[in-house]
């Protein structure tokens, strides 16, 4: 009889979230991470080189930081809409001369957006900092409502498989509701499952973890054909 992997249920995710609440309290707001271990995947095959931006149902209270490269009216609108950092042409050129600051910004900000005419300059000056971190800017479409774009990107997380068959990403903070944390986890799992050849059969284990706590395993349903 072949073992059949069943979908993750909301109940099993909620049980894991509730178990996280038993972790010792810390004097800072902890993040909650989702850890997915894969099996029977060949990382040399392009289809397993997962690199996805996934929109979460709920934003975490720990801010997702957004940098926008823009000039003129778009720069003004981006600042008004609450972008964490707005850099124009001169600032981009200066970053190309200041490797320490360019590296700091590349590490500190989660998402980068840019008006299209600035893309060649960005690639030339700081692309070698952003590229390896998979943070090259996304071009801002003409006439887009930049405030809506910023709101959307604050809900996006990047999920990436590197040189190990595993995924680790921040999905929430501990001050969020149990249901919100579970739904964020479910959203990521759903996307990853859709990218795998054998779906849930390629998933070895799923765990949730607070910043300083021990991992809590999510129950994986099993059945038989």
Protein Blocks (a to p, Z undefined) as FASTA:
>chain_A
ZZddddddfklmmmmmmmmmmpccdfbdcddddddddehiafkbmklmgcdddddfbdcf
bdcddddddehjllmmmmmnopabdcdfklmmmmmmmmmlmmmmmmmpmbdcddfklmmm
mmmmmmmmmmmnopaccdddehiafklmmmmmmmpccdddfkbccddddfbdfkbcfklm
mmmmmmmmmmmmmmpmnlmmlpmbdcdddfklccdddddddddZZ
